[in-house]
Amino acid sequence: MLRIDVGSTSPGLPYAIPADNPFVGDTTFRPEIWSWGWRNPWRFSFDRLTGDIWVADVGQNTREEIDFEPAGTGGRNYGWRCYEGTFAHNPNGCLPISGYSGPAFEYANPSLGRSVTGGFIYRGAGYSDLYGYYLCADYVSGRWWAIRRLSDGTFSTVLVGQFAANQYSTFGEDRAGELYVAALAQGVIYKVAERCSAFQLAATVTNASCYNSLNGIIDLDISGGQAPYSFQWNVDQPDSTIVYLNPGTYTVEAQDAQGCIRLDTFLVEAVETPPPGLALSFDAGTLSISAGMWTAYQWMLDGNPIPGATAATYTPAQDGLYECQLLSANGCTYQPGLLVVVSSTALPASVSQFSLAPNPTSGSVRIGLTLARSEQIAVSVQDGQQRQIFTKSLHGQRIDEAIDLSLLPAGTYYLSIRLESGNIVRPVVRK
């Protein structure tokens, strides 16, 4: 393949040799040569957007190939006579195949065709699905292929179809980037059209009010294509409108009667999202909510509601998984949880002796407490609904305090002792 400047001349030549030709100054080659190792290119074209070169090289009797050359990378050897595509042809005295520029696409001769016809990269505006694909055909078999160069430098090829044999001899491109093909035996030039580009999807998305409200909706708007249509979502709903959706990503594959396929993804968002950092915290023997403003609370233990536990905080009396069902002003519910181990709660370091007896009790319960030094002490008793039953402030190093529970109904109550050095929380059972 030669590269010359026909707009000027060099001494003794009716043309000029561009100074940046790859073999200028190399006496082994003629300076007009741009690339070599070709057998019979038919034909080559430039990508009008990038300047890259695409070449269809007709094979001998084994392979037909399409070669790709990035803009400005002359001097390449494409392997003929040593290789026909990626197959050895006459490798005597040749480099290993890695020493040559290999094809972007090749196909078997004669099973898929016998004579490749090179085309163009489609850069027109009429067919969005075709944009960026290189079209080529086989003259003998009538097969057409579309090739795309991927972002990683590899190539993806699809068989477009098989049409009339012994027809497609050359492609053309107009000023708008639309493509044409000549049918030699028919004596006709056809404009290349693509039937699926008009088939498009859009959607009206109704966002879900909450993360678990199941009231999101996606309603597809279909344009172009040919009815009837079929739909396959990543949820078990086969229609153009899907309902009862939580926030998330929903993917659909839509197909029309012509076999055109559209893949699309739609996002259902939540009108209200959980406040950042929403969780349960366990401090000083009491569970509380870390973030947000809530209109209702329901505490739960191991998946079961705790009767009457509807306050903003809760004092656990036994080990287990504690959760709190929270209701927001918008009607959204959330349920943070925390595994709490009560029975192994260590005593504060300043406590040398602690007793609570009798427990269970039918009347009074006595607290015995010995500390390393005198401290301010707050003693309180709450019921399961976090209502305060008893409270008293004390000061000292030794405490011996009786609490009368005889007037209370049978049930579990919670004793909280707050010290300067820490806290003690224990359940008290009234028989």
C-alpha positions as CSV (number, residue, x, y, z in Angstrom):
1,M,0.0,0.0,0.0
2,L,1.5,3.3,-1.1
3,R,1.1,6.8,0.3
4,I,1.9,9.8,-2.0
5,D,1.1,13.5,-2.2
6,V,-0.6,14.2,-5.5
7,G,-0.8,17.9,-4.7
8,S,2.9,18.5,-5.2
9,T,6.0,16.9,-6.8
10,S,9.4,15.6,-5.8
11,P,12.4,15.7,-8.1
12,G,11.9,13.3,-11.0
13,L,8.4,12.3,-9.8
14,P,5.0,13.5,-10.8
15,Y,4.0,13.4,-7.1
16,A,5.7,14.1,-3.7
17,I,6.6,11.6,-1.0
18,P,5.3,12.7,2.4
19,A,8.2,13.2,4.8
20,D,6.5,11.2,7.5
21,N,6.1,8.0,5.4
22,P,7.4,5.1,7.5
23,F,10.2,4.1,5.2
24,V,11.6,7.5,4.2
25,G,15.4,7.2,4.5
26,D,15.3,3.3,4.6
27,T,17.1,2.1,1.5
28,T,15.5,-1.4,1.9
29,F,12.1,0.0,0.9
30,R,10.7,2.4,-1.6
31,P,9.8,5.6,0.3
32,E,6.3,5.5,-1.2
33,I,5.4,2.4,0.8
34,W,3.0,2.9,3.7
35,S,2.4,-0.7,4.6
36,W,3.1,-4.2,3.2
37,G,2.3,-7.9,3.6
38,W,-1.0,-7.5,1.7
39,R,-2.3,-10.1,-0.8
40,N,-5.2,-8.4,-2.6
41,P,-7.0,-5.7,-0.7
42,W,-10.6,-5.1,-1.9
43,R,-11.1,-2.5,-0.6
44,F,-9.8,-0.1,2.0
45,S,-11.5,2.9,3.6
46,F,-10.9,5.5,6.2
47,D,-13.0,6.1,9.3
48,R,-14.1,9.7,8.7
49,L,-14.2,10.3,12.5
50,T,-10.8,8.9,13.6
51,G,-8.7,8.5,10.4
52,D,-8.2,4.8,11.1
53,I,-7.9,2.5,8.1
54,W,-10.0,-0.7,7.5
55,V,-8.8,-3.1,4.8
56,A,-10.5,-6.2,3.4
57,D,-7.8,-8.5,2.1
58,V,-8.9,-11.3,-0.2
59,G,-7.3,-14.6,0.7
60,Q,-5.8,-17.4,-1.5
61,N,-8.0,-20.4,-0.7
62,T,-8.2,-20.7,3.2
63,R,-9.1,-17.4,4.9
64,E,-10.7,-14.0,4.1
65,E,-9.7,-11.2,6.5
66,I,-10.4,-7.7,7.7
67,D,-7.4,-5.7,9.0
68,F,-7.5,-2.6,11.1
69,E,-4.8,0.1,11.3
70,P,-5.0,3.0,13.8
71,A,-4.5,6.4,12.2
72,G,-0.8,7.3,11.7
73,T,0.7,3.8,12.3
74,G,2.3,3.0,9.0
75,G,5.1,0.6,8.4
76,R,3.2,-2.5,9.4
77,N,3.6,-5.9,7.8
78,Y,0.3,-7.8,7.5
79,G,1.8,-11.2,6.9
80,W,1.3,-12.3,3.3
81,R,2.9,-14.6,1.8
82,C,3.9,-16.1,5.2
83,Y,0.3,-16.2,6.6
84,E,-3.2,-16.2,5.2
85,G,-5.1,-14.6,8.1
86,T,-3.9,-16.5,11.1
87,F,-3.1,-19.7,9.1
88,A,0.4,-20.5,7.9
89,H,0.6,-20.3,4.1
90,N,4.3,-20.3,3.1
91,P,6.2,-19.5,6.3
92,N,9.7,-20.4,4.9
93,G,12.1,-17.7,6.1
94,C,9.3,-15.9,8.0
95,L,9.0,-14.6,11.5
96,P,6.6,-16.2,14.0
97,I,3.0,-15.0,13.5
98,S,3.5,-12.6,16.5
99,G,5.9,-10.6,14.3
100,Y,3.1,-9.5,12.0
101,S,-0.1,-7.5,12.3
102,G,-3.0,-9.9,12.6
103,P,-6.6,-9.5,11.3
104,A,-9.4,-7.9,13.2
105,F,-11.7,-10.5,11.8
106,E,-11.3,-13.5,9.5
107,Y,-13.6,-16.2,8.2
108,A,-13.2,-19.6,6.5
109,N,-12.8,-19.9,2.7
110,P,-14.8,-21.6,1.2
111,S,-17.4,-22.5,3.9
112,L,-18.4,-18.9,4.7
113,G,-17.3,-17.2,1.5
114,R,-14.6,-16.9,-1.1
115,S,-14.0,-13.2,-1.7
116,V,-14.3,-10.5,0.9
117,T,-15.6,-7.0,-0.1
118,G,-14.5,-4.2,2.2
119,G,-16.9,-1.5,3.3
120,F,-16.9,1.5,5.7
121,I,-17.4,2.5,9.3
122,Y,-21.0,3.8,9.5
123,R,-20.9,7.5,10.7
124,G,-24.3,8.6,9.5
125,A,-27.2,9.9,11.5
126,G,-30.1,7.7,10.2
127,Y,-29.4,4.5,12.1
128,S,-28.2,4.7,15.7
129,D,-27.7,1.0,16.1
130,L,-25.3,0.9,13.2
131,Y,-23.2,3.8,14.3
132,G,-19.5,2.9,14.8
133,Y,-19.8,-0.5,13.1
134,Y,-17.6,-1.4,10.0
135,L,-19.7,-3.2,7.4
136,C,-18.3,-5.8,5.0
137,A,-19.6,-8.6,2.8
138,D,-18.5,-11.7,0.9
139,Y,-19.1,-11.3,-2.8
140,V,-19.7,-15.1,-3.4
141,S,-21.7,-16.1,-0.4
142,G,-23.7,-12.9,0.2
143,R,-22.9,-12.9,3.9
144,W,-22.6,-9.5,5.6
145,W,-20.8,-8.8,8.9
146,A,-20.6,-5.8,11.2
147,I,-17.4,-5.2,13.2
148,R,-16.9,-2.9,16.1
149,R,-13.6,-2.0,17.8
150,L,-14.1,-2.1,21.6
151,S,-12.5,0.2,24.2
152,D,-9.9,-2.3,25.1
153,G,-8.6,-2.6,21.5
154,T,-10.3,-5.9,20.7
155,F,-13.0,-6.5,18.1
156,S,-16.6,-7.7,18.3
157,T,-18.1,-9.1,15.1
158,V,-21.7,-10.1,14.3
159,L,-23.2,-11.8,11.3
160,V,-25.8,-9.3,9.9
161,G,-27.3,-11.7,7.5
162,Q,-27.0,-13.7,4.3
163,F,-28.4,-12.1,1.1
164,A,-28.0,-12.6,-2.6
165,A,-24.9,-14.4,-3.8
166,N,-22.4,-13.1,-6.4
167,Q,-23.7,-9.5,-6.0
168,Y,-22.0,-7.2,-3.5
169,S,-18.9,-5.9,-5.2
170,T,-18.2,-2.6,-3.6
171,F,-19.5,-0.2,-0.9
172,G,-19.8,3.6,-1.0
173,E,-20.2,6.5,1.4
174,D,-22.0,9.8,0.9
175,R,-21.1,13.2,2.5
176,A,-23.5,12.5,5.3
177,G,-21.9,9.2,6.3
178,E,-24.7,7.1,4.9
179,L,-23.6,3.9,3.2
180,Y,-24.4,2.3,-0.2
181,V,-23.6,-1.0,-1.9
182,A,-23.4,-2.1,-5.5
183,A,-25.1,-5.3,-6.6
184,L,-23.0,-6.1,-9.7
185,A,-25.1,-8.7,-11.4
186,Q,-28.3,-6.7,-10.9
187,G,-26.7,-3.4,-12.0
188,V,-28.3,-1.7,-8.9
189,I,-26.9,0.5,-6.2
190,Y,-28.7,0.1,-2.8
191,K,-28.7,2.4,0.1
192,V,-27.9,0.5,3.3
193,A,-30.7,0.7,5.9
194,E,-31.0,-0.9,9.3
195,R,-34.5,-1.9,10.5
196,C,-34.1,-1.9,14.3
197,S,-32.8,1.6,15.1
198,A,-36.3,3.0,15.1
199,F,-37.4,0.6,17.9
200,Q,-36.7,2.5,21.1
201,L,-37.8,2.3,24.7
202,A,-38.4,5.1,27.3
203,A,-40.3,4.9,30.5
204,T,-42.3,6.8,33.0
205,V,-41.0,5.9,36.5
206,T,-43.1,6.4,39.6
207,N,-40.7,6.3,42.6
208,A,-41.5,4.3,45.7
209,S,-42.4,6.3,48.7
210,C,-40.2,4.2,51.0
211,Y,-37.6,1.5,50.8
212,N,-40.1,-1.2,51.6
213,S,-43.4,0.3,50.4
214,L,-43.9,-1.8,47.2
215,N,-45.5,1.1,45.3
216,G,-43.0,1.9,42.6
217,I,-44.2,1.7,39.0
218,I,-42.3,1.5,35.6
219,D,-44.5,2.2,32.5
220,L,-42.7,1.6,29.2
221,D,-43.2,4.0,26.3
222,I,-42.4,2.1,23.0
223,S,-41.7,3.9,19.8
224,G,-40.9,2.4,16.4
225,G,-40.6,-1.3,15.9
226,Q,-43.4,-3.6,14.9
227,A,-46.1,-5.1,17.2
228,P,-46.6,-7.4,19.0
229,Y,-43.9,-6.9,21.6
230,S,-42.6,-9.2,24.3
231,F,-40.9,-8.2,27.5
232,Q,-38.7,-10.0,29.9
233,W,-37.8,-8.2,33.2
234,N,-35.5,-9.1,36.0
235,V,-38.7,-9.5,38.0
236,D,-41.5,-11.9,37.3
237,Q,-43.7,-9.5,35.4
238,P,-44.1,-9.9,31.6
239,D,-45.8,-6.7,30.6
240,S,-44.8,-3.2,29.5
241,T,-45.9,-1.9,32.9
242,I,-44.6,-3.4,36.1
243,V,-45.9,-2.5,39.5
244,Y,-45.4,-3.2,43.3
245,L,-41.8,-2.2,43.1
246,N,-39.4,-1.4,45.8
247,P,-36.5,1.0,45.1
248,G,-33.9,-0.7,42.9
249,T,-32.6,-1.3,39.4
250,Y,-34.9,-3.0,36.9
251,T,-33.7,-4.4,33.5
252,V,-35.9,-5.3,30.6
253,E,-35.3,-7.1,27.3
254,A,-38.0,-6.0,24.8
255,Q,-38.4,-7.7,21.4
256,D,-40.6,-6.7,18.5
257,A,-42.2,-8.8,15.8
258,Q,-39.2,-8.3,13.5
259,G,-36.8,-9.8,16.1
260,C,-35.4,-6.5,17.0
261,I,-34.2,-6.4,20.7
262,R,-33.8,-3.6,23.1
263,L,-32.1,-3.9,26.5
264,D,-32.7,-1.1,29.0
265,T,-32.3,-0.4,32.7
266,F,-34.5,1.9,34.8
267,L,-34.0,3.1,38.4
268,V,-36.8,3.3,40.9
269,E,-35.7,5.5,43.8
270,A,-37.2,6.1,47.2
271,V,-38.9,9.4,47.9
272,E,-37.7,9.0,51.5
273,T,-34.4,7.4,52.4
274,P,-33.2,6.2,55.8
275,P,-31.3,8.9,57.8
276,P,-27.5,8.4,57.6
277,G,-26.2,6.3,60.5
278,L,-29.6,4.8,61.4
279,A,-28.9,2.0,63.9
280,L,-29.5,0.8,67.4
281,S,-27.1,1.8,70.1
282,F,-26.7,0.1,73.5
283,D,-25.3,2.4,76.2
284,A,-25.6,2.3,80.0
285,G,-27.9,-0.7,79.7
286,T,-30.4,1.1,77.5
287,L,-31.2,0.7,73.8
288,S,-31.9,3.8,71.7
289,I,-32.1,5.0,68.1
290,S,-29.0,6.6,66.7
291,A,-30.6,8.9,64.2
292,G,-33.9,10.3,62.8
293,M,-37.2,11.6,64.1
294,W,-39.9,9.1,64.5
295,T,-43.7,9.1,65.2
296,A,-44.0,5.6,66.5
297,Y,-41.7,2.8,68.0
298,Q,-42.2,-0.9,68.5
299,W,-39.4,-2.8,70.2
300,M,-38.9,-6.5,69.3
301,L,-37.0,-9.4,70.7
302,D,-35.9,-12.2,68.4
303,G,-38.5,-11.2,65.8
304,N,-41.5,-10.9,68.2
305,P,-43.0,-7.6,69.4
306,I,-42.4,-6.9,73.1
307,P,-45.8,-6.0,74.5
308,G,-46.0,-2.4,75.6
309,A,-42.5,-1.5,74.5
310,T,-43.3,1.5,72.4
311,A,-41.1,4.2,73.9
312,A,-38.0,5.8,72.3
313,T,-35.7,3.8,74.4
314,Y,-35.8,0.3,75.9
315,T,-33.9,-1.5,78.6
316,P,-33.3,-5.1,77.7
317,A,-33.5,-7.8,80.4
318,Q,-32.3,-10.8,78.5
319,D,-29.9,-11.8,75.7
320,G,-31.2,-11.7,72.1
321,L,-31.6,-9.9,68.8
322,Y,-33.4,-6.6,69.6
323,E,-35.0,-4.6,66.8
324,C,-37.2,-1.5,66.7
325,Q,-39.9,-0.9,64.1
326,L,-39.8,2.8,63.4
327,L,-42.5,4.8,61.7
328,S,-41.6,8.1,60.0
329,A,-43.9,11.1,59.4
330,N,-44.2,10.0,55.7
331,G,-45.4,6.6,56.8
332,C,-42.2,4.8,56.0
333,T,-41.0,2.0,58.3
334,Y,-37.5,0.9,59.2
335,Q,-36.3,-1.8,61.5
336,P,-32.7,-1.5,62.7
337,G,-31.4,-4.3,64.9
338,L,-28.7,-5.2,67.4
339,L,-27.6,-8.3,69.2
340,V,-27.5,-7.6,72.9
341,V,-26.0,-9.8,75.6
342,V,-27.3,-8.8,79.0
343,S,-26.3,-11.6,81.2
344,S,-22.6,-11.2,80.6
345,T,-22.7,-7.4,81.2
346,A,-19.7,-6.7,83.4
347,L,-19.9,-4.7,86.6
348,P,-18.2,-1.3,86.7
349,A,-14.6,-1.5,87.9
350,S,-15.4,0.4,91.1
351,V,-17.9,-2.2,92.2
352,S,-16.4,-4.8,94.6
353,Q,-19.7,-6.4,95.6
354,F,-23.2,-6.4,94.2
355,S,-26.3,-8.3,95.3
356,L,-30.0,-8.3,94.3
357,A,-32.2,-10.5,96.4
358,P,-34.7,-12.1,96.6
359,N,-35.2,-12.2,92.8
360,P,-37.9,-13.2,92.0
361,T,-39.7,-11.6,94.8
362,S,-43.3,-11.3,96.1
363,G,-42.7,-8.1,98.0
364,S,-39.4,-6.2,98.5
365,V,-36.1,-6.6,96.8
366,R,-32.9,-5.5,98.5
367,I,-29.8,-4.0,96.8
368,G,-26.4,-4.6,98.3
369,L,-23.5,-2.5,96.8
370,T,-19.9,-2.0,97.9
371,L,-17.8,0.5,96.0
372,A,-14.1,1.3,96.0
373,R,-14.9,4.9,97.1
374,S,-17.9,7.1,97.7
375,E,-20.0,8.0,94.6
376,Q,-23.2,9.6,93.6
377,I,-25.7,6.9,92.8
378,A,-29.0,7.1,91.0
379,V,-31.4,4.1,91.4
380,S,-34.5,3.6,89.3
381,V,-37.0,0.9,88.4
382,Q,-39.0,0.8,85.1
383,D,-41.7,-1.4,83.7
384,G,-41.7,-3.0,80.2
385,Q,-43.2,0.2,78.8
386,Q,-40.3,2.2,80.1
387,R,-42.5,3.9,82.7
388,Q,-40.6,4.9,85.9
389,I,-41.8,3.0,89.0
390,F,-39.2,4.1,91.5
391,T,-36.3,6.5,91.6
392,K,-33.9,7.6,94.4
393,S,-30.6,9.4,94.6
394,L,-28.0,8.1,97.0
395,H,-24.4,8.8,98.0
396,G,-21.8,6.6,99.7
397,Q,-19.4,3.7,99.4
398,R,-21.7,1.1,100.8
399,I,-25.4,0.8,99.9
400,D,-28.1,-1.4,101.5
401,E,-31.4,-0.3,100.0
402,A,-34.8,-2.1,100.0
403,I,-37.3,-1.4,97.2
404,D,-41.0,-2.3,97.8
405,L,-42.6,-4.0,94.8
406,S,-45.5,-5.5,96.7
407,L,-48.1,-3.2,95.1
408,L,-47.0,-3.9,91.6
409,P,-48.6,-6.5,89.3
410,A,-46.7,-9.6,88.6
411,G,-44.2,-9.2,85.7
412,T,-40.6,-8.2,84.8
413,Y,-39.2,-4.9,85.8
414,Y,-35.8,-3.4,85.2
415,L,-33.5,-2.0,87.9
416,S,-31.0,0.6,86.7
417,I,-28.1,1.7,89.0
418,R,-26.2,4.7,87.6
419,L,-22.8,5.2,89.1
420,E,-20.1,7.8,88.4
421,S,-17.9,4.9,87.1
422,G,-20.6,3.1,85.1
423,N,-24.0,1.5,85.2
424,I,-25.7,-1.7,86.2
425,V,-29.0,-3.0,84.7
426,R,-30.8,-6.1,85.9
427,P,-34.2,-7.6,85.5
428,V,-36.4,-8.0,88.6
429,V,-39.2,-10.4,88.5
430,R,-42.4,-9.7,90.7
431,K,-44.1,-13.0,91.4
